[in-house]
């Protein structure tokens, strides 16, 4: 069975965090470089809007 999971990501006090209420996770920070990937994705989005 294939599954797709979606998480809502937000910036809180300078940290990228997510919630997963199904597992009782709230404001879990992204670690080990995944926060840097999010920063690059957001920065790249601004470039797309300029096109």
N, CA, C and O atoms as a Tripos MOL2 file, in Angstrom:
@<TRIPOS>MOLECULE
protein
  204   203    51     0     0
PROTEIN
NO_CHARGES

@<TRIPOS>ATOM
      1 N           0.8490   -1.1780    0.0000 N.3       1 UNK1
      2 CA          0.0000    0.0000    0.0000 C.3       1 UNK1
      3 C           0.8930    1.2400    0.0000 C.2       1 UNK1
      4 O           1.8230    1.3410    0.8000 O.2       1 UNK1
      5 N           0.6150    2.1550   -0.8750 N.am      2 UNK2
      6 CA          1.3760    3.4010   -0.9390 C.3       2 UNK2
      7 C           0.7530    4.4400   -0.0240 C.2       2 UNK2
      8 O          -0.4680    4.5070    0.1190 O.2       2 UNK2
      9 N           1.5910    5.2370    0.5850 N.am      3 UNK3
     10 CA          1.1140    6.3000    1.4690 C.3       3 UNK3
     11 C           1.8940    7.5690    1.2040 C.2       3 UNK3
     12 O           3.0790    7.5380    0.8750 O.2       3 UNK3
     13 N           1.2090    8.6740    1.3550 N.am      4 UNK4
     14 CA          1.8600    9.9800    1.2680 C.3       4 UNK4
     15 C           1.5490   10.7160    2.5620 C.2       4 UNK4
     16 O           0.3940   10.8120    2.9780 O.2       4 UNK4
     17 N           2.5850   11.2270    3.1810 N.am      5 UNK5
     18 CA          2.4090   11.9890    4.4060 C.3       5 UNK5
     19 C           2.6860   13.4490    4.1150 C.2       5 UNK5
     20 O           3.6020   13.7800    3.3630 O.2       5 UNK5
     21 N           1.9010   14.3080    4.7050 N.am      6 UNK6
     22 CA          2.0990   15.7410    4.5370 C.3       6 UNK6
     23 C           2.2680   16.3480    5.9230 C.2       6 UNK6
     24 O           1.5150   16.0430    6.8490 O.2       6 UNK6
     25 N           3.2570   17.2020    6.0460 N.am      7 UNK7
     26 CA          3.4530   17.9230    7.2980 C.3       7 UNK7
     27 C           3.4210   19.4110    6.9920 C.2       7 UNK7
     28 O           3.8200   19.8450    5.9120 O.2       7 UNK7
     29 N           2.9560   20.1610    7.9260 N.am      8 UNK8
     30 CA          2.9400   21.6100    7.8050 C.3       8 UNK8
     31 C           4.1330   22.1530    8.5700 C.2       8 UNK8
     32 O           4.2850   21.9200    9.7700 O.2       8 UNK8
     33 N           4.9590   22.8660    7.8660 N.am      9 UNK9
     34 CA          6.2120   23.3810    8.4160 C.3       9 UNK9
     35 C           6.0580   24.8640    8.6840 C.2       9 UNK9
     36 O           5.4280   25.5810    7.9070 O.2       9 UNK9
     37 N           6.6340   25.3230    9.7840 N.am     10 UNK10
     38 CA          6.5900   26.7580   10.0890 C.3      10 UNK10
     39 C           7.8650   27.1660   10.8160 C.2      10 UNK10
     40 O           8.6010   26.3370   11.3500 O.2      10 UNK10
     41 N           8.0900   28.4490   10.8140 N.am     11 UNK11
     42 CA          9.2670   29.0180   11.4650 C.3      11 UNK11
     43 C           8.8420   29.5990   12.8130 C.2      11 UNK11
     44 O           7.9860   30.4810   12.8660 O.2      11 UNK11
     45 N           9.4350   29.1080   13.8980 N.am     12 UNK12
     46 CA          9.1220   29.5760   15.2500 C.3      12 UNK12
     47 C          10.4250   29.9690   15.9310 C.2      12 UNK12
     48 O          11.3090   29.1340   16.1250 O.2      12 UNK12
     49 N          10.5400   31.2230   16.2880 N.am     13 UNK13
     50 CA         11.7400   31.7300   16.9740 C.3      13 UNK13
     51 C          13.0310   31.3510   16.2420 C.2      13 UNK13
     52 O          14.0300   30.9980   16.8690 O.2      13 UNK13
     53 N          12.9970   31.4280   14.9130 N.am     14 UNK14
     54 CA         14.1870   31.1410   14.1230 C.3      14 UNK14
     55 C          14.4470   29.6680   13.8550 C.2      14 UNK14
     56 O          15.4480   29.3290   13.2240 O.2      14 UNK14
     57 N          13.5600   28.7750   14.3220 N.am     15 UNK15
     58 CA         13.7060   27.3310   14.0960 C.3      15 UNK15
     59 C          12.5740   26.8260   13.2110 C.2      15 UNK15
     60 O          11.4200   27.2110   13.4000 O.2      15 UNK15
     61 N          12.8980   25.9630   12.2420 N.am     16 UNK16
     62 CA         11.8800   25.3000   11.4410 C.3      16 UNK16
     63 C          11.3320   24.1390   12.2590 C.2      16 UNK16
     64 O          12.0930   23.2820   12.7080 O.2      16 UNK16
     65 N          10.0110   24.1040   12.4570 N.am     17 UNK17
     66 CA          9.3750   23.0780   13.2830 C.3      17 UNK17
     67 C           8.1640   22.4880   12.5620 C.2      17 UNK17
     68 O           7.6680   23.0460   11.5830 O.2      17 UNK17
     69 N           7.7010   21.3410   13.0730 N.am     18 UNK18
     70 CA          6.4790   20.7240   12.5660 C.3      18 UNK18
     71 C           5.7310   20.0630   13.7150 C.2      18 UNK18
     72 O           6.3010   19.7890   14.7710 O.2      18 UNK18
     73 N           4.4320   19.8090   13.4910 N.am     19 UNK19
     74 CA          3.5840   19.1080   14.4520 C.3      19 UNK19
     75 C           3.0820   17.8170   13.8140 C.2      19 UNK19
     76 O           2.8620   17.7680   12.6040 O.2      19 UNK19
     77 N           2.9050   16.7960   14.6010 N.am     20 UNK20
     78 CA          2.2310   15.5700   14.1820 C.3      20 UNK20
     79 C           1.3740   15.1300   15.3580 C.2      20 UNK20
     80 O           1.8120   14.3680   16.2200 O.2      20 UNK20
     81 N           0.1450   15.6250   15.3730 N.am     21 UNK21
     82 CA         -0.7380   15.3780   16.5120 C.3      21 UNK21
     83 C          -1.0810   13.9000   16.6710 C.2      21 UNK21
     84 O          -1.3850   13.4470   17.7750 O.2      21 UNK21
     85 N          -1.0320   13.1460   15.5710 N.am     22 UNK22
     86 CA         -1.3080   11.7080   15.6370 C.3      22 UNK22
     87 C          -0.3360   11.0070   16.5800 C.2      22 UNK22
     88 O          -0.7040   10.0490   17.2600 O.2      22 UNK22
     89 N           0.9020   11.4850   16.6180 N.am     23 UNK23
     90 CA          1.9330   10.8870   17.4650 C.3      23 UNK23
     91 C           2.2890   11.7550   18.6700 C.2      23 UNK23
     92 O           3.2530   11.4630   19.3780 O.2      23 UNK23
     93 N           1.5270   12.8120   18.9090 N.am     24 UNK24
     94 CA          1.7730   13.6700   20.0580 C.3      24 UNK24
     95 C           3.0070   14.5510   19.9300 C.2      24 UNK24
     96 O           3.5820   14.9680   20.9350 O.2      24 UNK24
     97 N           3.4160   14.8350   18.6990 N.am     25 UNK25
     98 CA          4.5990   15.6680   18.4550 C.3      25 UNK25
     99 C           4.1420   17.0990   18.2080 C.2      25 UNK25
    100 O           3.2800   17.3540   17.3670 O.2      25 UNK25
    101 N           4.7310   18.0250   18.9520 N.am     26 UNK26
    102 CA          4.3720   19.4340   18.7930 C.3      26 UNK26
    103 C           5.6390   20.2800   18.7630 C.2      26 UNK26
    104 O           6.5020   20.1660   19.6330 O.2      26 UNK26
    105 N           5.7320   21.1340   17.7400 N.am     27 UNK27
    106 CA          6.8790   22.0240   17.5420 C.3      27 UNK27
    107 C           8.2080   21.2710   17.5790 C.2      27 UNK27
    108 O           9.1590   21.6970   18.2340 O.2      27 UNK27
    109 N           8.2560   20.1490   16.8650 N.am     28 UNK28
    110 CA          9.4870   19.3630   16.7510 C.3      28 UNK28
    111 C          10.4200   20.0580   15.7710 C.2      28 UNK28
    112 O          10.0340   20.2850   14.6240 O.2      28 UNK28
    113 N          11.6300   20.4030   16.1840 N.am     29 UNK29
    114 CA         12.5420   21.0910   15.2590 C.3      29 UNK29
    115 C          13.1630   20.1300   14.2450 C.2      29 UNK29
    116 O          13.3530   18.9460   14.5230 O.2      29 UNK29
    117 N          13.4710   20.6610   13.0750 N.am     30 UNK30
    118 CA         14.2270   19.9250   12.0650 C.3      30 UNK30
    119 C          15.7030   20.0080   12.4300 C.2      30 UNK30
    120 O          16.1800   21.0560   12.8670 O.2      30 UNK30
    121 N          16.4300   18.9020   12.2510 N.am     31 UNK31
    122 CA         17.8430   18.8450   12.6420 C.3      31 UNK31
    123 C          18.6960   18.2200   11.5440 C.2      31 UNK31
    124 O          18.1820   17.7830   10.5140 O.2      31 UNK31
    125 N          20.0100   18.1820   11.7770 N.am     32 UNK32
    126 CA         20.9890   17.5250   10.9070 C.3      32 UNK32
    127 C          20.9530   18.0440    9.4740 C.2      32 UNK32
    128 O          21.0520   17.2700    8.5220 O.2      32 UNK32
    129 N          20.8110   19.3570    9.3280 N.am     33 UNK33
    130 CA         20.8800   19.9550    7.9990 C.3      33 UNK33
    131 C          19.5580   20.1030    7.2830 C.2      33 UNK33
    132 O          19.4790   20.8170    6.2830 O.2      33 UNK33
    133 N          18.5140   19.4470    7.7680 N.am     34 UNK34
    134 CA         17.2270   19.5870    7.0890 C.3      34 UNK34
    135 C          16.7060   21.0170    7.2060 C.2      34 UNK34
    136 O          15.9710   21.4810    6.3340 O.2      34 UNK34
    137 N          17.0790   21.7170    8.2740 N.am     35 UNK35
    138 CA         16.6900   23.1220    8.3980 C.3      35 UNK35
    139 C          17.3690   23.9700    7.3210 C.2      35 UNK35
    140 O          16.7820   24.9340    6.8300 O.2      35 UNK35
    141 N          18.5920   23.6170    6.9540 N.am     36 UNK36
    142 CA         19.2930   24.3420    5.8910 C.3      36 UNK36
    143 C          18.6350   24.1000    4.5360 C.2      36 UNK36
    144 O          18.5640   25.0060    3.7060 O.2      36 UNK36
    145 N          18.1620   22.8920    4.3170 N.am     37 UNK37
    146 CA         17.4490   22.5760    3.0750 C.3      37 UNK37
    147 C          16.1790   23.4120    2.9840 C.2      37 UNK37
    148 O          15.8640   23.9520    1.9230 O.2      37 UNK37
    149 N          15.4540   23.5210    4.0860 N.am     38 UNK38
    150 CA         14.2390   24.3420    4.0910 C.3      38 UNK38
    151 C          14.5590   25.7990    3.7890 C.2      38 UNK38
    152 O          13.8340   26.4490    3.0360 O.2      38 UNK38
    153 N          15.6340   26.3170    4.3680 N.am     39 UNK39
    154 CA         16.0410   27.7000    4.1000 C.3      39 UNK39
    155 C          16.3080   27.9050    2.6140 C.2      39 UNK39
    156 O          15.8870   28.9110    2.0420 O.2      39 UNK39
    157 N          17.0030   26.9600    1.9840 N.am     40 UNK40
    158 CA         17.3080   27.0670    0.5530 C.3      40 UNK40
    159 C          16.0400   26.9700   -0.2870 C.2      40 UNK40
    160 O          15.9120   27.6640   -1.2960 O.2      40 UNK40
    161 N          15.1060   26.1230    0.1140 N.am     41 UNK41
    162 CA         13.8500   25.9970   -0.6190 C.3      41 UNK41
    163 C          13.0520   27.2900   -0.5630 C.2      41 UNK41
    164 O          12.4970   27.7280   -1.5710 O.2      41 UNK41
    165 N          12.9960   27.8960    0.6060 N.am     42 UNK42
    166 CA         12.2590   29.1510    0.7600 C.3      42 UNK42
    167 C          12.9340   30.2530   -0.0430 C.2      42 UNK42
    168 O          12.2560   31.0450   -0.6980 O.2      42 UNK42
    169 N          14.2540   30.3150   -0.0020 N.am     43 UNK43
    170 CA         14.9880   31.3310   -0.7560 C.3      43 UNK43
    171 C          14.7750   31.1280   -2.2540 C.2      43 UNK43
    172 O          14.6410   32.1030   -2.9930 O.2      43 UNK43
    173 N          14.7420   29.8860   -2.7080 N.am     44 UNK44
    174 CA         14.5210   29.5910   -4.1160 C.3      44 UNK44
    175 C          13.1250   29.9580   -4.5740 C.2      44 UNK44
    176 O          12.9180   30.2780   -5.7440 O.2      44 UNK44
    177 N          12.1670   29.9160   -3.6650 N.am     45 UNK45
    178 CA         10.7930   30.2890   -3.9910 C.3      45 UNK45
    179 C          10.6700   31.7550   -4.3480 C.2      45 UNK45
    180 O           9.8670   32.1190   -5.2070 O.2      45 UNK45
    181 N          11.4530   32.5980   -3.7040 N.am     46 UNK46
    182 CA         11.4320   34.0270   -4.0090 C.3      46 UNK46
    183 C          11.9080   34.2800   -5.4300 C.2      46 UNK46
    184 O          11.3860   35.1610   -6.1130 O.2      46 UNK46
    185 N          12.8960   33.5130   -5.8800 N.am     47 UNK47
    186 CA         13.4130   33.6650   -7.2420 C.3      47 UNK47
    187 C          12.3500   33.2910   -8.2660 C.2      47 UNK47
    188 O          12.2530   33.9260   -9.3160 O.2      47 UNK47
    189 N          11.5590   32.2750   -7.9760 N.am     48 UNK48
    190 CA         10.5090   31.8500   -8.9000 C.3      48 UNK48
    191 C           9.4330   32.9170   -9.0340 C.2      48 UNK48
    192 O           8.8780   33.1000  -10.1180 O.2      48 UNK48
    193 N           9.1330   33.6200   -7.9580 N.am     49 UNK49
    194 CA          8.1160   34.6680   -8.0060 C.3      49 UNK49
    195 C           8.5540   35.8330   -8.8770 C.2      49 UNK49
    196 O           7.7120   36.5360   -9.4370 O.2      49 UNK49
    197 N           9.8540   36.0480   -8.9990 N.am     50 UNK50
    198 CA         10.3750   37.1580   -9.7960 C.3      50 UNK50
    199 C          10.3010   36.8860  -11.2950 C.2      50 UNK50
    200 O          10.4220   37.8200  -12.0880 O.2      50 UNK50
    201 N          10.1060   35.6470  -11.7020 N.am     51 UNK51
    202 CA         10.0980   35.2970  -13.1380 C.3      51 UNK51
    203 C           8.8560   35.7660  -13.8280 C.2      51 UNK51
    204 O           8.6990   35.5510  -15.0300 O.2      51 UNK51
@<TRIPOS>BOND
     1     1     2 1
     2     2     3 1
     3     3     4 2
     4     3     5 am
     5     5     6 1
     6     6     7 1
     7     7     8 2
     8     7     9 am
     9     9    10 1
    10    10    11 1
    11    11    12 2
    12    11    13 am
    13    13    14 1
    14    14    15 1
    15    15    16 2
    16    15    17 am
    17    17    18 1
    18    18    19 1
    19    19    20 2
    20    19    21 am
    21    21    22 1
    22    22    23 1
    23    23    24 2
    24    23    25 am
    25    25    26 1
    26    26    27 1
    27    27    28 2
    28    27    29 am
    29    29    30 1
    30    30    31 1
    31    31    32 2
    32    31    33 am
    33    33    34 1
    34    34    35 1
    35    35    36 2
    36    35    37 am
    37    37    38 1
    38    38    39 1
    39    39    40 2
    40    39    41 am
    41    41    42 1
    42    42    43 1
    43    43    44 2
    44    43    45 am
    45    45    46 1
    46    46    47 1
    47    47    48 2
    48    47    49 am
    49    49    50 1
    50    50    51 1
    51    51    52 2
    52    51    53 am
    53    53    54 1
    54    54    55 1
    55    55    56 2
    56    55    57 am
    57    57    58 1
    58    58    59 1
    59    59    60 2
    60    59    61 am
    61    61    62 1
    62    62    63 1
    63    63    64 2
    64    63    65 am
    65    65    66 1
    66    66    67 1
    67    67    68 2
    68    67    69 am
    69    69    70 1
    70    70    71 1
    71    71    72 2
    72    71    73 am
    73    73    74 1
    74    74    75 1
    75    75    76 2
    76    75    77 am
    77    77    78 1
    78    78    79 1
    79    79    80 2
    80    79    81 am
    81    81    82 1
    82    82    83 1
    83    83    84 2
    84    83    85 am
    85    85    86 1
    86    86    87 1
    87    87    88 2
    88    87    89 am
    89    89    90 1
    90    90    91 1
    91    91    92 2
    92    91    93 am
    93    93    94 1
    94    94    95 1
    95    95    96 2
    96    95    97 am
    97    97    98 1
    98    98    99 1
    99    99   100 2
   100    99   101 am
   101   101   102 1
   102   102   103 1
   103   103   104 2
   104   103   105 am
   105   105   106 1
   106   106   107 1
   107   107   108 2
   108   107   109 am
   109   109   110 1
   110   110   111 1
   111   111   112 2
   112   111   113 am
   113   113   114 1
   114   114   115 1
   115   115   116 2
   116   115   117 am
   117   117   118 1
   118   118   119 1
   119   119   120 2
   120   119   121 am
   121   121   122 1
   122   122   123 1
   123   123   124 2
   124   123   125 am
   125   125   126 1
   126   126   127 1
   127   127   128 2
   128   127   129 am
   129   129   130 1
   130   130   131 1
   131   131   132 2
   132   131   133 am
   133   133   134 1
   134   134   135 1
   135   135   136 2
   136   135   137 am
   137   137   138 1
   138   138   139 1
   139   139   140 2
   140   139   141 am
   141   141   142 1
   142   142   143 1
   143   143   144 2
   144   143   145 am
   145   145   146 1
   146   146   147 1
   147   147   148 2
   148   147   149 am
   149   149   150 1
   150   150   151 1
   151   151   152 2
   152   151   153 am
   153   153   154 1
   154   154   155 1
   155   155   156 2
   156   155   157 am
   157   157   158 1
   158   158   159 1
   159   159   160 2
   160   159   161 am
   161   161   162 1
   162   162   163 1
   163   163   164 2
   164   163   165 am
   165   165   166 1
   166   166   167 1
   167   167   168 2
   168   167   169 am
   169   169   170 1
   170   170   171 1
   171   171   172 2
   172   171   173 am
   173   173   174 1
   174   174   175 1
   175   175   176 2
   176   175   177 am
   177   177   178 1
   178   178   179 1
   179   179   180 2
   180   179   181 am
   181   181   182 1
   182   182   183 1
   183   183   184 2
   184   183   185 am
   185   185   186 1
   186   186   187 1
   187   187   188 2
   188   187   189 am
   189   189   190 1
   190   190   191 1
   191   191   192 2
   192   191   193 am
   193   193   194 1
   194   194   195 1
   195   195   196 2
   196   195   197 am
   197   197   198 1
   198   198   199 1
   199   199   200 2
   200   199   201 am
   201   201   202 1
   202   202   203 1
   203   203   204 2
@<TRIPOS>SUBSTRUCTURE
     1 UNK1         2 RESIDUE 1 A UNK
     2 UNK2         6 RESIDUE 1 A UNK
     3 UNK3        10 RESIDUE 1 A UNK
     4 UNK4        14 RESIDUE 1 A UNK
     5 UNK5        18 RESIDUE 1 A UNK
     6 UNK6        22 RESIDUE 1 A UNK
     7 UNK7        26 RESIDUE 1 A UNK
     8 UNK8        30 RESIDUE 1 A UNK
     9 UNK9        34 RESIDUE 1 A UNK
    10 UNK10       38 RESIDUE 1 A UNK
    11 UNK11       42 RESIDUE 1 A UNK
    12 UNK12       46 RESIDUE 1 A UNK
    13 UNK13       50 RESIDUE 1 A UNK
    14 UNK14       54 RESIDUE 1 A UNK
    15 UNK15       58 RESIDUE 1 A UNK
    16 UNK16       62 RESIDUE 1 A UNK
    17 UNK17       66 RESIDUE 1 A UNK
    18 UNK18       70 RESIDUE 1 A UNK
    19 UNK19       74 RESIDUE 1 A UNK
    20 UNK20       78 RESIDUE 1 A UNK
    21 UNK21       82 RESIDUE 1 A UNK
    22 UNK22       86 RESIDUE 1 A UNK
    23 UNK23       90 RESIDUE 1 A UNK
    24 UNK24       94 RESIDUE 1 A UNK
    25 UNK25       98 RESIDUE 1 A UNK
    26 UNK26      102 RESIDUE 1 A UNK
    27 UNK27      106 RESIDUE 1 A UNK
    28 UNK28      110 RESIDUE 1 A UNK
    29 UNK29      114 RESIDUE 1 A UNK
    30 UNK30      118 RESIDUE 1 A UNK
    31 UNK31      122 RESIDUE 1 A UNK
    32 UNK32      126 RESIDUE 1 A UNK
    33 UNK33      130 RESIDUE 1 A UNK
    34 UNK34      134 RESIDUE 1 A UNK
    35 UNK35      138 RESIDUE 1 A UNK
    36 UNK36      142 RESIDUE 1 A UNK
    37 UNK37      146 RESIDUE 1 A UNK
    38 UNK38      150 RESIDUE 1 A UNK
    39 UNK39      154 RESIDUE 1 A UNK
    40 UNK40      158 RESIDUE 1 A UNK
    41 UNK41      162 RESIDUE 1 A UNK
    42 UNK42      166 RESIDUE 1 A UNK
    43 UNK43      170 RESIDUE 1 A UNK
    44 UNK44      174 RESIDUE 1 A UNK
    45 UNK45      178 RESIDUE 1 A UNK
    46 UNK46      182 RESIDUE 1 A UNK
    47 UNK47      186 RESIDUE 1 A UNK
    48 UNK48      190 RESIDUE 1 A UNK
    49 UNK49      194 RESIDUE 1 A UNK
    50 UNK50      198 RESIDUE 1 A UNK
    51 UNK51      202 RESIDUE 1 A UNK
